[in-house]
Amino acid sequence: MENLFWLVFVGIFLFFSYRIFKYKGLKGAIFGAEIVNTVGEVQGKGQGPVSLALKVHSLKPETTSQSLVGIELVAKSIASYEMMPITLSASEAQQLISLLERAINERNV
């Protein structure tokens, strides 16, 4: 039973090591695609000691010729760091742009 634990542990380690090598870095492994370029970053309004940032990456897809966009949501505080990756196709990114433009143009009464 103890050997099974170590076998699973080593298997997971090898899987993530392979992905880090394949996608040329930890973030690429998390997105599941190679990061070609970090386009930019927008600082968000955090609450209290938490700072928020939204980073936009251009991703190189593995199999398709369609462009991919990586959005990295980062929340940092004194004792923690949290990163959430979101991978969008070109059409999904266009839909997000449309939603953001609608939110900007809406007027709350």
C-alpha positions as CSV (number, residue, x, y, z in Angstrom):
1,M,0.0,0.0,0.0
2,E,2.9,2.3,0.8
3,N,4.5,1.6,-2.6
4,L,1.2,2.6,-4.3
5,F,1.3,6.0,-2.6
6,W,4.9,6.7,-3.8
7,L,4.1,5.4,-7.3
8,V,1.1,7.8,-7.6
9,F,3.2,10.6,-6.1
10,V,6.1,10.0,-8.6
11,G,3.6,9.6,-11.5
12,I,2.0,13.0,-10.7
13,F,5.5,14.6,-10.4
14,L,6.6,13.2,-13.7
15,F,3.3,14.3,-15.4
16,F,3.8,17.9,-14.2
17,S,7.5,17.9,-15.0
18,Y,6.7,16.8,-18.6
19,R,4.0,19.6,-19.0
20,I,6.5,22.2,-17.7
21,F,9.1,21.0,-20.2
22,K,6.5,20.7,-23.0
23,Y,4.9,24.2,-22.5
24,K,8.2,25.9,-21.6
25,G,7.4,26.9,-18.1
26,L,5.1,26.5,-15.1
27,K,2.5,29.1,-16.3
28,G,2.5,27.4,-19.8
29,A,1.9,24.1,-18.1
30,I,-1.0,25.6,-16.1
31,F,-2.6,27.1,-19.2
32,G,-2.0,24.0,-21.3
33,A,-0.3,26.0,-24.0
34,E,3.0,27.8,-24.5
35,I,3.0,31.5,-23.6
36,V,4.1,33.4,-26.7
37,N,3.9,36.9,-25.2
38,T,2.5,38.7,-22.2
39,V,0.5,41.4,-23.7
40,G,-0.2,43.5,-20.6
41,E,-1.5,43.8,-17.0
42,V,-4.3,45.7,-15.4
43,Q,-4.3,46.3,-11.7
44,G,-7.7,45.7,-10.0
45,K,-9.2,47.3,-6.9
46,G,-8.4,44.9,-4.0
47,Q,-10.1,44.8,-0.7
48,G,-7.9,45.6,2.3
49,P,-4.4,44.3,2.0
50,V,-5.2,42.2,-1.1
51,S,-3.9,43.3,-4.4
52,L,-5.5,42.1,-7.7
53,A,-4.0,42.0,-11.2
54,L,-5.3,40.7,-14.5
55,K,-2.6,39.6,-16.9
56,V,-3.3,38.9,-20.6
57,H,-1.1,36.4,-22.5
58,S,-1.0,35.4,-26.1
59,L,-0.8,31.6,-26.2
60,K,0.5,29.2,-28.8
61,P,-2.1,26.4,-29.3
62,E,-0.7,22.9,-29.6
63,T,-2.9,21.4,-32.2
64,T,-5.2,24.0,-33.8
65,S,-4.3,27.1,-35.8
66,Q,-6.8,29.2,-33.9
67,S,-5.4,31.9,-31.6
68,L,-5.7,31.4,-27.9
69,V,-5.8,34.1,-25.2
70,G,-4.7,33.4,-21.6
71,I,-6.1,35.5,-18.8
72,E,-4.3,35.2,-15.5
73,L,-6.1,36.5,-12.4
74,V,-3.6,37.1,-9.6
75,A,-4.6,37.8,-6.0
76,K,-1.7,38.7,-3.6
77,S,-1.7,39.5,0.1
78,I,0.9,39.5,2.9
79,A,0.8,35.7,3.4
80,S,-0.8,34.3,0.2
81,Y,-0.5,34.2,-3.6
82,E,-3.3,32.8,-5.7
83,M,-3.3,32.5,-9.5
84,M,-6.3,31.4,-11.6
85,P,-5.7,30.7,-15.3
86,I,-8.4,31.1,-17.9
87,T,-7.8,30.0,-21.5
88,L,-10.1,31.5,-24.2
89,S,-10.4,30.9,-27.9
90,A,-10.4,34.0,-30.2
91,S,-14.2,33.9,-30.4
92,E,-14.6,33.7,-26.6
93,A,-12.1,36.6,-26.2
94,Q,-14.2,38.6,-28.7
95,Q,-17.3,37.8,-26.6
96,L,-15.5,38.9,-23.4
97,I,-14.5,42.2,-25.2
98,S,-18.2,42.8,-26.1
99,L,-19.3,42.1,-22.6
100,L,-16.7,44.5,-21.1
101,E,-17.8,47.2,-23.6
102,R,-21.4,46.8,-22.6
103,A,-20.5,47.0,-18.9
104,I,-18.6,50.3,-19.6
105,N,-21.4,51.8,-21.6
106,E,-24.3,50.9,-19.3
107,R,-25.5,53.7,-17.1
108,N,-26.9,52.8,-13.7
109,V,-29.7,55.0,-12.6
